[in-house]
Amino acid sequence: MYKAPVEEIAFTLKHVADMGEALSNGLFGDLGEDLVDAILSEAGRFATEEVAPLADIGDRQGARLIDGEVRLPEGWRDLYRNWIAGGWNGLTAPEAFGGQALPDMLNVAALEMWNSGSMAFALAPTLTMGAIEAVSAHGSAALKDKYLAKMVSGEWTGTMNLTEPHAGSDLGVLKARAERRPDGSYRIFGQKIFITWGEHDAADNIIHLVLARLPDAPAGTRGISLFLVPKFLVNDDGSLGARNDLFCHSLEHKLGIHGSPTCTMIYGDGRFGGEKGAIGWLVGEENKGLACMFTMMNNARLAVGMQGVAISEAATQKALAYARERTQGRVPGATDAGMSPIVEHPDVARMLLTMKALTQGSRAISYACAHALDMSRRAGDNRHWQERAALLTPIAKSFSTDAGVEVASLGIQVHGGMGFIEETGAARYLRDARIAPIYEGTNGIQAIDLVTRKLPLSGGDQVTGFIAELKAIAEAVGRSNLDGFGETAARLAVAIADLDAATAWLLKALADGRAAEALAGATPYQRLFGLVLTGCYLAKGALAESGDGKGEGRIALCRFAAENLLAETAALRDRVINGAASLAAARILLA
């Protein structure tokens, strides 16, 4: 059973992602370490004792569509009600609407624990939090007053309605349409697919944020508008009114996250109400809906990165517990009678340490991204921190979710044949993890965003300045003279040099107008960046704890990562620089 690693989470927040410094500088007002620890402890308790025990039930039963209504797995409706009673939905939401306005760093830490307990369950608040942010940033005063308080409390959930059967990631070809009405409302018509928690029985109302096109809209993404479309219309006094003209047509039969209802939604076919058309209200300006939706999507991308971290943590805990108990064979030099625990076999130990390093590395990257978001809103030099958050977001989303798949797969391997058997529970983590590199912008799209939009920020100064900070960490390891680090400082320096060379090549390719060549190496570059950050952040944590005369375990894990995982960086650098030529030559195989 999963147990929330509260102490590890708190350490990473404070000493690796620099929350401790921000608290000391008063950037979070009256928030202090004692309250941070109390929030994390209670979130960990809830995730461990209430969410995790229902995860397997959710996986086995799944969400069900019965007589046009979606029913959640046994116990999940009560679980959700208990979750909102704890006030968790409004951690970062505006105080004016009942939120607590706490730092993003605390929220992503809590999201990690919810997702480790059950990723399928945690998807509901993840989408609601994103919807809250979009309405807060772009909604009219009337929309905020009518909807935000209930969304912040969690009494009403939110969704994100983007794609359609023919569209995939290309939102410019959306066909859902909107028609203006004299009273300022709109009527929405069309079909949306892959709508997470689009229908369920846990909340009193569901607030859909829907992309649609007006009749006179420009073609492509410039002609998309965003609309707030509630399941139940809301009266002026805040009470629920008539059912809106929308419904869940079917549920997707998925590889994983079975407890999460993934819906095909139909808007405006006349099933409910007198006049056809789901009634909605504009969020932001007409034909500028994609920009509004990206407020929600950027929130969701970091949250999805946390899903990767969460699955990695849960899978590692399960695999390590199994490896300590399972006996098989005898390790070389064994003196005890009988078989050895498999954790003592070198190959199993290597897999487990890889799992731990990727878990802690992706956690640090994601928390550092949240720190940058907090600093962009609360500290000076907002442009620097806005750009740092922009740079880290695609890495946090892609590296962490790729790590989640890799770690969950290694967890099955540690279990051996038993890992392939559903009853052990290891397979669920891989099935759940596999969606995360796909949604909220596939990891390939994240790589495009990283290379073409984020590297050129401030003429490349943001990324080169960040790399300089990483070099300083490697130099600090070298100056520490701690024996346990071994060749860590040298290995970090080589890996950072690989990142530096690949970055310089990509920036020059973009400046020369060779974007296609740059994109051929974008995905390897994204992993290269993530691995270097993993090594550096593990080193930063090891240095922080060694200052207290401790840290042997952190130093050992950092050394393992530097001497094993970072051996990959030279090959990734070469794939970035040479990827275009080899790809062009091999395209004949795809014709």
Buried (B, 14 or more C-beta within 10 A) or exposed (E): BBBBBBEBBBBBBBBBBBBBEBBEEEBBEEBEBEBBBEBBBBBBEBBBEBBBBBBBBBBEBBBEBEEEEBBBBEBBBEBBEEBBEEBBBBBBBBEEBBBBBBBBBBBBBBBBBBBBBBBBBBBBBBBBBBBBBBBBBBBBEEBBEBBBBBBBBBBBBBBBBBBBEEBEEEBBBBEBBBBBEEEEBBBBBBBBBBBBBBBBBBBEBBBBBBBBBBEEBEEBBEBBBBBBBBBBBBEEEEEBEEBBBBBBBEBBEBEBBBBBBBBBBBBBBEBBBEEBBBBBBBBBEBBBBBBBBBBBBBBBBBBBBBBBBBBBBBBBBBBBEBBEEBEEEBBEEEEEEEEBBBBBBEEBBEBBBBBBBBBBBBBBBBBBBBBBBBBBEBBEEEEBBBBBBBBBBBBBBBBBBBBBBBBBBBBBBBBBEBBEEEEBBBBBBBBBBBBBBBBBBBBBBBBBBBBBEBBBBEEBEBBBEBBEEBBEBBEBBEEBEBEBBBEBBBBBBBBBBBBBBBBBBBBEBBEEEBBEBBBBBBBBBBBBBBBBBBBBBBBBBBBBBBEEEEBEEBBBBBBBBBBBBBEBBBEBBBBBBEBBEEBEEEEEEEE
